[in-house]
Amino acid sequence: MPAALLLAYLWRTVIKPVLDGLGIQHTQQATTDMPRIWWCPSGPLIGLPIHAAGIYTDDGEEVAISDYVVSSYFPSASALAYATRPEDPSHKFSLLTIANPTGAGLPGTEWELEKIKTHTATQELTRGDATVEAVKQGMKNTSWAHFACHGTTNPDKPWESALILANHTRLTLREISDMSLPHAEFAYLSACQTAKGVAEAPDQSADLSTGMLACGYRSVVGTLWKISDEYAPFVADRVYAKMLEGGQPDYKRAAYALHDAVQALRKEPGVGFHTWLPFIHVGV
């Protein structure tokens, strides 16, 4: 089904009835003042772009969910409870960045890191240094993590879905979910299909983004589909600018920051559905 038809169908049959039931109206408010909804899809709704539902036309007249609410996703009530567990106020902010592992061939990801570094210092693992063991250790030592690499989904064996690191090695969903990161706060998976769930899987939340929640991250930016190496730095730059505004890192700004970044991307010349639609927020 073409993207515009799918988004219109979701708007009419799923989203607008929910908004009407909640009494949520179209708003001109700033993003930070907009209502927030957490979507918990199941069955055939797994992996569908609920956050982008709307009626879009060639002449620019449209109505979209982003005019009403800021959208996030959650795989389950237990995941929400874990992500909202008490925080350790003594734990300090630190950011791990992983980009263009050897063999990835993603030059735009290093530009993405340069954008991020204009907002804060980072602990970098690039090219040959981005090994599975080094990345896992880095995740244990930092509170935020940014992955700019390839991602892959395995619909037959969801737990083998993976982030592709140096020399085509794989950090799998199973390995991520088995980690315990009590001080983790925010993960940004700037890779393809990191939030692509599998409706037929026994665990319908089996994707890399929800795996990040399982190991301890409270807030995650992921992707439903393939993303553009050209525009990924655009989104990341704006997300981190908002989350690190005033020199005060705050992972709770992530959903609002992504909302604003995607709306800005939509206004760029030549940008279509498949460029902006994949980016989603999972968590608090």
N, C-alpha and C positions, 0 to 999 in steps of 0.2 A: 504494500500500500504506500503511495507517495506520502512524504512527510506531512505536507499540509493537510491532507485528508485525515491522516491518523491523529494529528493534533486537534483538528476540529471535532473528530469523533470523541476523543477523550474529553474535550471541553463540554460538549453537549450531554454526554451520557454519564460522566463521572464527576468532573470538577465543578461545573456550575451548580448542579444539585447540592453538592456539599457546601459550597460557599453560600448558597441561598439558605440552606438549613441552619448555618451558623450565623446568618445575618451579616455577612461580610460584604461590604460594598466596594465599588471602584474607588480608588483613593489617589489623590495627588500629593500625598504625604512623602516626606523624605523616607528613604529606605529604613532607617533606624527606627522610625515610628510606625512602620507597617506591621500588621498582624503576621504571625508566624505559624505555619502548619508543618507538622511532621507526618509524612506519608509512610504507611507500612503496607506496601503492596504484597499480594500473594497470588499464587497460581498464574494464570495467563497475564496478569498485570506486572509480573516480575520483569524488570528490564525495560519497561515502557517509559517514555519521557513525560511522566505526569507533571513534572515541574515546568514544562514548556507548553502545556495544553493551551489552545486558543484558536481563534479564527484569523488567519493571516491572508491578505489579499495582495495582488500585484500593485494596486494603486496606493498601498500604504494604510488603508483603513483596516483596523484590526482590533480585536479584544483578546487579551492574554492574561493568564493567571498571574503573571508578574506585575500586572496593574493592581492586583488585589492583595497578594500575600508574598512573603518570603518563604520559599519551600525548602524543607530538609527531608531526609529519609531516615528511617530506623528499621532494622530488621525484626525487632521484637521488643516487648516491654522489658524483658530482662536485660537486653543490651542498653536500653535507655537508663535503667536503674544503675547499671555498672558505670556508664559514662558520667553519671551525675553523683558518683561517690564523693565523699569528702576529699578536699584537696590538702596537700602538704604546703603550707605557706612559706616554709623555709627553702623549698626547692626552687632553684633559679632557672631562668629561661636560657636555652641554648638551641641552636639550629644546625642540624646535619643536612648537607646538600649532596646529592648523588646525581651526576650528569654524564651523559655520553660515554658509558662504559666501553672499553675496547671491543670493537666489533659491532657497535651499535649503529654507527654512521648517522648520528643525529647532531649535526653541528649547531642547530638552533638551540639545543639544550644547554650548551655552554653560554650562549648569549642570554638564555633564561637565568642562569646563575649570576651573570654579571648584573642583570636587572635587580635580582634579589639583594645582591651585595650593596646596592645603593641605599638600601633601607636598614641593613644590619650586618654585623659580622657573622660568618658561618664557618662550620667545620666541613671542609670539602673532601669528597672522594670522587675523583674523576678518572676516566679512562681505565688504565690498568690497576689503579688503586681501588676501584669499586668492586672488590671481590665480595663474595657472599659473607665470608667470616668478618671482613672489615666492616661491612655494612651492618651486620647484626650487632657487632660490638659497639659501633657508633650509635645505633638505635638505643642501646642500653645506657649510653653515656649522655644522651641529649633528651630534651623535652619535645622538640619539634623535629620533623623529618620531611625533606622534600626530595622526591624521586623524579628525575627527568630522564627517562629511559624508555625502552620498549616494554610492553606488557602483553601477556597472552592469556586467553581463556580456554580451558579444556572442558567442553560441554559433557564429555563422556566421563571424565574424572575431574570434577570441579576442584578437588583438593590439590590437584597438580597444576592449576592455574598459577602463573608466576610473573614476577618482575624479572626482566632479563638484565643480568649484570655483566661484569667483565668477562670477555672471552665466551660469551653466550651461556655462562652459568646461570642457574635459576634459583631465585629466592621464592619458594613455593608458598601457596596459601596455607598448606599444612604447617610449614616451618614458622610462618608468621603467627598463626593462631596458637602455636605451642609456646611462643615466647611470653614472658611475663614482664611488663614494663609499667610498674606502679606510678612512675613519675611522668609518663608520656601524656602529652596534651593534644598535639595537632600533627596530622600527616597530610601531605599534599602529594597525590599520585598523578603526576603529569605524564601519563603513559596511556596507551590505548586500552580500552575495555576493562578498566580496573574496577568498575562497578556493574559489570554485566553479569547479572544473576542468571541462574539456570532454573527455569520453572519446573522442569521434570526432576530435579534433584531432590532427594529425601530431605536435605537441609536446604530450603529455598533461599537461604541467605549466604550461599556459598560463593562469595566473590572477594576480591582482594581488599576492597574498601571496608566491608564488614569484618574481614579478618583483622584489619588494623584496629577496629573497635574491640575485638575479642582479646587482643594482646595488651590493650591498655590505653590506646589513644582515645580521646574523648570527642574529637572533632576531625572529620576527614573530608578532603576534596577529592573526588574521583571522577571517572569518565564512563559513560555508557558505551560509547562507540570509539571509532578511530578519531584522533585529534590531529590538528595541523601543527607541524613543526614550526611553521611560520608564525602562527598566531598564539601558540601556547605561552611564549614569553609575554605577550600583551596582557593576557589574563593574569598570569602569575605576578607581574609587576604591580598591577592594580590591587590584587588581593593582599599582597604583603604591605603595600603602602597604607591600606586601611587598617590591617591587623596590628601594624607597628606604629600607628599614628601617635605622635607626641612622645615617641621613645618608650611607650608603655605597651609591651607585647600582651595581646589578649586574644586567646583562641576562641573566645565566645563571640568575637566579631566575624568569624569566618563565613557564616551563612550570609550575613549582610554584605560583607566584602565581595563575595562571589556574585551575589545578585547584582551589585553595582558594576562589577567588571564585565559580566556577560551583557548587561544592557548597553554598556559602552561599546563592546565588540559588535553588537548588532547594528550599531550606527556606522561602522566602518564601511567604506565603499567596497562593493563586490562580495560582501560576507553573506552567506546563505545559511539555511537551517543546519547543515551538517558541520558548519564551523563552530557555531555557538551552542547548539543544543546538547552536545555530549557532557558538558560540565555539570556536576551535581555536588550537593553537600550532604554528608551523612553524619549524624551525631548532634551534639549540643551546640 
